[in-house]
Amino acid sequence: MKTENINLDRLVGNWESINLNPTVIIYRSGESYLLSVIHMNETSKQASPATYEIQEDEDGFFINYNLKRTAISHDTKLDILTISALGDYIRN
């Protein structure tokens, strides 16, 4: 099943989890779009980003998160980004 056609340019920016998961930043690097998950160390208050290239196949957009295919979808009406392993995000 083909998902809706996502315009990755529209997803560029900072996204905040509504489930208190790590903040996500999407940005462009050359021809690639990258998604960084910003993990905060509660003790040291240090941020450590983990960055993944956004890829596309016949099922839609995804990243390889923790060695698993993790789907990315976007509700354009509500402007909600969904990352299957992390839940829903709103634009920050």
N, C-alpha and C positions, 0 to 999 in steps of 0.2 A: 504494500500500500504506500503510495507516494504521499509524503506530507506536504503541507502548503509550502510554497516557494518562499524561503526566508531571504530577505535582503540583509546580508551580514553588516553592511554599512550602518544600517539602522540599529544594530545591536551594540555598536561601539560605545563604550563608556563604563561607568561603575554601576554594579548591581548589588543590592542588599538583600540578604535572605530574609524571608518572612518566617522562617523556622529556626532562626539563630544559627544557621550554618555559616561557614566562612564567606566573606565578601568575595565577589567575582568581578574581575575587570576584563573586558574584551577590547582588543585593539588590533590594528593592522600593522603588519611588518612586511613591507614589500608586497608580494602577491598573496601572502598568507594572512589568515586571521588567527589570532592567538587568544586563548582564554587562560587567565591566571586566577588560581584559587589562593586567596591570601589567608594563610593560617596564622593566628595570633597565639604566641606563647603567653599564657596568663601570668606566669611568674616573671619572665624577663621583659614582657611587653614588646618583644621583638616580632616583627612580621616576617614570615617566610613564605614567599610565593612559590607555587608549583605551577608551571606553565605547560599548556597542552595546545597543539595545533588543532584547529577546528577542521574536520574532514567531512566529506560528503560521499554518500553512496546512494543506491536506489531507494533506501529507506529514509534518507534525510541526512541532517547534520548530526555529528557526534564528536566526542573526544574519547581517547583511550585513557580512562581514569581508573587508577589502581588496577591496571591490566585488564579492565573490562570496557566493553563498548558502552558508552554512556550517551544516550540521546539528548539532543538539545532541540527545544521547540520554543516558539514565541507566539503569544496571543497578541496580535496587533491591536485589537479593539481595547483590551485592558492594559496593554503594554506590560505583560508579565512574561518573564523568561523562565522556562522550566528546564532544569537539568535533572535527568531521571534519577541520578544517585543522590542529589542534594536538595531537590524540591524546587519551590517557586521563589522567584526573585523579582523585586521591584526596582525600578531605576532610581539611583541615588542622586 
